[in-house]
Amino acid sequence: MKKMIIVFFLLLNLTHTVLAENVKIGFVNATRLMNEIPQATNLKEKLQLEFAPRDKKISDMQTDLKKLEDTKSKNASILTEENKNKLDHDILKLSRDIRRSREEYLEDLNIQRNEGLGVLQKLVTEAINSFAKANKYDFIFSSSVLFASKRVDLTDELIVYLKKEHETSNLKQSQ
């Protein structure tokens, strides 16, 4: 109870300070920002291009496994015991190869995605800081905000800001 009273008075004091000094406050929906900026789209496309061949290989292996299983079930009555054992061995080996390939694929994909997201988060944080300084904001909040009116929501402005930064970066790279 004492903690709640202390927090209440701290918030009351902060509100009084904000009103008295005309503090400029903004809010950013970081999730939306990370989903809508072109840099995030580039990351998704890069990962798709890099991992598409491995995904196709796993898909082809699954198709081969299905064919082997179909062959076994269709021809079960006419296969010799030796052929059944060989087919069972091939099915088991291919199943293991698929499982191992899928695990390696997912592990590598997650590592690459996390590295890319780290770079994106750093870029977004730097952009928010730069935007805040350029527009003289005192506070910009992101997570744990229960409500933010459109008046203080800077997400759209930051998306535009990051798109311009992306275009500028692309121009510099092409020159």
Secondary structure, DSSP 8 states (H G I E B T S, - for coil): -HHHHHHHHHHHHHHHHHHHHT--EEE--HHHHHHHSHHHHHHHHHHHHHHHHHHHHHHHHHHHHHHHHHHHHHSTTTS-HHHHHHHHHHHHHHHHHHHHHHHHHHHHHHHHHHHHHHHHHHHHHHHHHHHHHHTT-SEEE-TT-S---TTTB-HHHHHHHHHHHHHHHHHHHH-
